[in-house]
Amino acid sequence: YQRRVHGDDITVGNVQLSGSGAGLARAAALMAGFPERVSLQALNRQCSSGLQAVASTTAAIQNGYYNIGIAAGFESMSWGIKMGPQPDQIPDSMLKHPLAMTCIIPMGETSERVAERYGINRAEQDAFALQSYQKALQSQKNGLFNDEIFPVTVKVTDEKGEEKTVTVTSDEGPRPTTAEGLAKLKPAFRKNGSSTAGNSSQVSDGAAAVLIMKRSIADSLGLKPLGRLISFAVAGVAPDVMGIGPAYAIPPALKQANLRVEDIDIFEINEAFASQCLYCAKELKIPLEKLNPLGGAIAIGHPLGCTGARMTATLLHNLR
């Protein structure tokens, strides 16, 4: 829409880059044709960065700070950038604090702790992962992602060292798999653990954006809104089981909107790991047929800063 709508501000979520990738995000906006007057900020709420961008942009519009905003997120996991200080840079005072020290536990280990603490076994996790792949592949086959994906043409170098031009029109993550294939995978984070490369989210690159504006502005431009944001909530949980956050953030969000779990047709919950997503579904009593019906991050991928914005786009298109 940039030829018709320049917007007033752009908010971009990113996790791994220094400064939340603000410099690269501004460069991308300028390369896309946005004029210099359109400002940009970057933020980091870890795996919910893209979703926080949506909430922050909506709040700014509701408060009258501006009328049109873009909420986005991006991440290049393939760059392999290390997050945070290295072990020898962490002060002893932090390591001696029983709760603070759990903030540096690797994400894969937090998944193992969720599975162990809440009784989510390997078979359940593999079955959930298989469903994610099957749903995503079927959704791609039926063209259910087509309207939310903007084709991107890039130059790549293949295995032979030859450069070629490729137009990317679909996510590369979803691929055929079987229960037997998933069961053969070795634990990825603990010797006798239950989280594997098959039932955890993929290492992916990706970007997503959501155009948000006042309804009166949309009407004047002849744009039909796909939806509206009516509530938003965050919640803190113990760092060593960080993935269970949605189980504690969703109830207050529902309460704000005067809704119950039974009133919701579709839930999009990030599948960072099958263990934590299953825990959230069980804790909130969400029927699995309502959860990530087009597949989730296990199949599609989880570029950290992007995912919240991507799930918003997927949800809005699926609710049409």
C-alpha positions in Angstrom: 0.0 0.0 0.0 3.0 2.3 0.2 2.1 4.0 -3.1 -1.2 5.1 -1.6 -0.5 5.1 2.1 2.9 6.3 3.4 2.0 6.1 7.0 3.2 8.2 9.9 5.4 5.7 11.8 6.9 2.2 11.5 7.5 -0.1 14.5 9.7 -3.1 13.9 10.4 -6.0 16.2 13.8 -7.8 16.1 15.6 -9.9 18.7 19.1 -10.8 17.7 20.6 -7.6 16.1 22.2 -4.8 18.0 19.7 -2.0 18.6 16.9 -4.4 17.6 18.0 -3.9 14.0 16.8 -0.3 13.8 19.4 0.7 11.2 18.6 -2.2 8.8 14.9 -1.6 9.3 15.1 2.1 8.4 17.2 1.2 5.4 14.6 -1.3 4.3 11.8 1.3 4.6 13.8 3.8 2.5 14.6 1.2 -0.1 10.9 0.3 -0.2 10.1 3.9 -1.1 8.9 5.4 2.1 9.8 9.1 2.4 12.2 10.4 4.9 9.5 11.9 7.0 8.1 8.5 7.9 9.8 7.7 11.3 10.8 4.3 12.6 11.5 2.6 15.9 12.7 -0.9 16.7 11.8 -3.0 19.8 12.5 -6.3 21.4 10.0 -8.4 23.4 11.8 -11.6 22.4 9.5 -14.0 20.5 6.6 -11.6 20.9 8.4 -8.7 19.3 6.3 -8.6 16.1 3.1 -8.9 18.2 4.3 -6.1 20.5 4.8 -3.9 17.4 1.2 -4.5 16.5 0.0 -3.6 20.0 2.3 -0.5 20.3 1.2 0.8 16.9 -2.5 0.3 17.7 -2.1 2.0 21.1 -0.4 5.0 19.5 -3.2 5.3 17.0 -5.9 5.0 19.7 -4.2 7.7 21.7 -4.2 10.0 18.7 -0.4 10.2 18.3 -0.8 9.4 14.6 -3.3 8.0 12.2 -1.5 5.3 10.2 1.3 3.0 11.3 3.0 -0.1 10.1 3.8 -2.9 12.6 6.5 -5.3 11.4 9.1 -7.8 12.5 12.1 -9.5 10.9 14.8 -11.9 11.8 17.7 -13.6 10.0 18.4 -16.7 12.1 20.8 -18.0 9.5 23.2 -15.2 10.4 23.7 -17.1 13.6 24.3 -14.0 15.7 25.0 -14.7 19.4 22.5 -13.1 21.8 23.6 -11.5 25.1 26.9 -11.7 27.0 29.2 -14.7 26.8 29.5 -16.9 30.0 32.8 -15.3 31.0 31.2 -11.8 30.9 28.3 -12.6 33.3 28.9 -11.1 36.8 29.1 -13.5 39.8 26.3 -11.6 41.5 23.9 -12.6 38.8 25.1 -16.2 38.8 24.6 -16.4 42.6 21.0 -15.0 42.3 18.7 -18.2 42.1 16.1 -16.5 39.9 18.3 -14.2 37.9 20.6 -17.0 36.8 17.7 -18.8 35.1 17.5 -16.0 32.6 20.5 -17.4 30.8 19.2 -20.9 30.5 19.2 -21.9 26.8 15.7 -22.0 25.2 15.9 -25.7 24.4 16.5 -26.4 28.0 13.5 -24.4 29.0 11.4 -26.7 26.7 12.8 -29.7 28.4 11.8 -28.2 31.8 8.3 -27.5 30.6 8.0 -31.1 29.4 9.4 -32.5 32.6 7.5 -30.2 35.0 4.1 -30.5 33.4 4.2 -34.1 32.1 4.3 -33.5 28.3 5.8 -36.7 26.9 7.8 -37.3 23.7 4.9 -39.0 21.9 2.6 -36.1 22.5 5.2 -33.6 21.3 5.9 -35.6 18.1 2.1 -36.1 17.4 1.6 -32.3 17.8 4.6 -31.6 15.5 3.3 -34.0 12.8 -0.1 -32.2 12.9 1.7 -28.8 12.4 3.5 -30.1 9.3 0.4 -31.7 7.9 -1.7 -28.6 8.4 0.9 -26.3 6.9 1.4 -28.5 3.9 -2.3 -28.8 3.3 -2.7 -25.0 3.7 0.0 -24.4 1.2 -1.6 -26.8 -1.3 -5.0 -25.1 -0.9 -3.4 -21.6 -1.4 -4.5 -20.4 2.1 -1.2 -18.4 2.6 -1.2 -16.9 -0.9 -2.9 -13.6 0.0 -0.6 -12.9 3.0 2.7 -13.6 1.2 4.3 -11.0 -1.0 6.6 -12.6 -3.7 10.3 -11.6 -3.3 12.8 -12.0 -6.1 16.4 -12.5 -4.9 19.8 -13.6 -6.3 21.2 -16.7 -4.7 24.3 -18.8 -5.1 23.6 -22.6 -5.5 25.7 -25.5 -4.3 27.8 -25.3 -7.5 28.7 -21.7 -6.9 26.5 -20.5 -9.7 24.4 -17.4 -9.2 20.7 -17.5 -10.1 17.6 -15.4 -9.7 14.8 -17.0 -7.6 11.3 -15.7 -6.8 10.2 -16.8 -3.3 6.4 -17.2 -3.2 6.0 -19.6 -0.3 7.6 -20.6 3.0 10.3 -23.2 2.7 9.7 -24.8 6.1 6.8 -27.1 5.6 7.9 -30.5 4.4 6.5 -34.0 4.4 7.3 -36.1 7.4 5.9 -39.1 9.3 5.4 -40.2 12.8 8.1 -42.8 12.3 10.5 -40.2 11.0 9.9 -37.9 13.9 10.3 -40.7 16.4 13.8 -41.6 15.1 15.2 -38.1 15.8 17.6 -37.8 18.7 16.9 -35.3 21.5 18.5 -31.9 20.6 19.1 -30.4 24.1 19.4 -33.2 26.6 20.8 -36.7 26.2 17.6 -38.3 27.4 15.3 -35.3 26.6 12.1 -35.1 24.6 12.6 -32.0 22.5 14.0 -32.7 19.0 14.7 -30.9 15.8 11.4 -32.3 14.6 9.1 -31.0 17.4 10.8 -27.7 17.9 10.6 -24.6 15.7 12.9 -24.2 12.8 15.9 -21.9 12.3 14.3 -19.5 9.7 14.7 -16.1 8.1 11.6 -14.1 7.6 9.8 -10.8 7.8 6.2 -9.7 8.1 4.2 -6.4 8.4 0.7 -5.3 9.3 -0.8 -2.1 8.1 -2.8 -0.4 10.9 -4.9 2.8 10.8 -8.0 4.6 12.1 -11.1 3.1 10.6 -12.2 6.6 9.3 -8.9 6.8 7.4 -9.4 3.3 5.9 -12.9 4.2 4.8 -11.6 7.4 3.1 -9.0 5.4 1.2 -11.4 2.7 0.2 -9.6 0.0 2.2 -11.6 -2.8 3.9 -10.2 -3.7 7.4 -9.4 -7.3 8.0 -10.0 -6.9 11.8 -9.5 -4.8 14.8 -7.5 -5.2 18.0 -9.8 -5.1 21.1 -7.5 -6.2 23.9 -3.8 -7.0 24.7 -2.1 -8.3 27.7 1.4 -9.5 28.8 2.4 -11.7 31.7 5.6 -12.7 33.3 6.5 -16.3 34.2 9.5 -18.1 35.6 12.4 -17.7 33.2 13.3 -21.4 33.2 9.9 -22.3 31.7 9.5 -19.1 29.6 7.4 -20.7 26.8 4.3 -21.0 29.0 3.7 -17.3 28.9 0.6 -17.4 26.6 -1.2 -19.5 29.2 -0.9 -16.5 31.6 -1.3 -13.7 29.1 -4.4 -15.0 27.3 -6.8 -15.0 30.3 -6.4 -11.3 31.1 -6.7 -10.4 27.4 -9.9 -12.4 27.2 -11.2 -10.7 30.4 -10.5 -7.2 29.0 -12.6 -8.2 25.9 -15.3 -9.8 28.1 -14.8 -13.1 26.2 -14.2 -16.7 27.2 -12.0 -19.4 25.6 -15.2 -21.0 24.2 -16.0 -17.7 22.3 -12.8 -17.8 20.3 -12.8 -19.5 16.9 -9.0 -19.6 16.2 -6.0 -19.3 18.6 -2.6 -18.6 17.1 0.0 -19.6 19.8 3.7 -19.6 18.8 5.1 -23.1 18.5 8.5 -22.4 19.7 8.5 -25.9 21.0 5.7 -28.5 21.0 6.1 -28.9 24.8 5.2 -25.3 25.7 2.5 -24.9 23.1 0.8 -28.1 24.3 1.0 -27.0 27.9 -0.7 -23.7 27.0 -3.5 -25.5 25.1 -4.0 -27.9 28.0 -3.9 -25.2 30.7 -6.4 -23.0 28.9 -8.5 -26.0 27.7 -8.2 -24.9 24.0 -9.4 -27.6 21.6 -6.5 -28.6 19.3 -8.7 -28.1 16.2 -8.9 -24.4 17.1 -5.1 -24.0 17.7 -2.9 -23.0 14.7 -5.3 -24.5 12.2 -3.0 -23.7 9.3 0.1 -25.0 11.0 2.5 -23.2 13.3 6.2 -22.4 13.8 7.3 -26.0 14.0 6.4 -26.4 10.3 6.5 -22.8 9.1 9.5 -21.5 11.0 10.1 -19.1 13.8 12.2 -16.0 12.8 12.1 -14.5 16.3 11.2 -10.9 15.7 8.9 -11.7 12.7 6.6 -14.4 14.2 4.1 -12.2 16.1 3.4 -10.1 13.0 3.3 -13.2 10.8 0.8 -14.9 13.1 -1.3 -11.8 13.1 -1.4 -11.8 9.3 -2.2 -15.5 9.2 -5.0 -15.2 11.8 -6.7 -12.2 10.1 -6.7 -13.8 6.7 -7.9 -17.1 8.1 -10.8 -15.4 9.9 -12.2 -13.8 6.7 
